[in-house]
Amino acid sequence: VSALLTVAHSADYSAVVPRGGIASAFGINLASGVSLGSSVPLPVLLDGVQLLVGGRPAGLFYVSPGQINFLVDEATPLGVSEVRVLLNGRALASGTVEVAAVAPGWFSADGTGRGIPAAQSYDDGAYRLIFEPGTLALRPIDLSKPNWLILYGTGWRSAPVSSVTARVGGVSAVVQYSGAAGNWLGLDQLNL
């Protein structure tokens, strides 16, 4: 193996990745081009690229020369695992990552893992982003009527709902739902 691979949580780029969640691997010359995995189940081989976590093939969302986004298999052992990238069966890069049963991380509007969350509000039968797509400025939410705040991330789907708590502006919020976001692989949601 000729290159070092850095693996991180896809939402906040922390060092611990969630089993059943989305992770990212970063390196150099990991693929010859850009490809998207669009089938369910996700492909484990995409344009000749394969990624193994603890020897298990991972489902591939996206491959490019510098980054691979993948789904950490639910059966991946907890603890530190070796991660390897192969191109046409030839080892290109390797690294290690810690895999946890629960490792929550929020996706952010700007993709940095910090700041305004990738979230929607729901009121009067309509979903609305909580930010302006072009500027990422927060949109006001009318708190005079019932509404929901729906936050997106990865890494908490296996946590018992009774153990999930939330605070908004320092005030405890009622968690209405915590778990998988519909049929989206690896994506979790929290409804407040």
Secondary structure, DSSP 8 states (H G I E B T S, - for coil): --EE-EEEETTT--SEEETTSEEEEE-SS--SS-EE--SSS--S-BTTEEEEETTEE-EEEEE-SSEEEEE--TTS-SEEEEEEEEETTEEEEEEEEEEES---EE-BTTSSSSSSBSEEEEETTEEEESB-TTT--B----TTS--EEEEEEES-TTS-GGG--EEETTEEE---EEEE-TT-TT-EEEE-
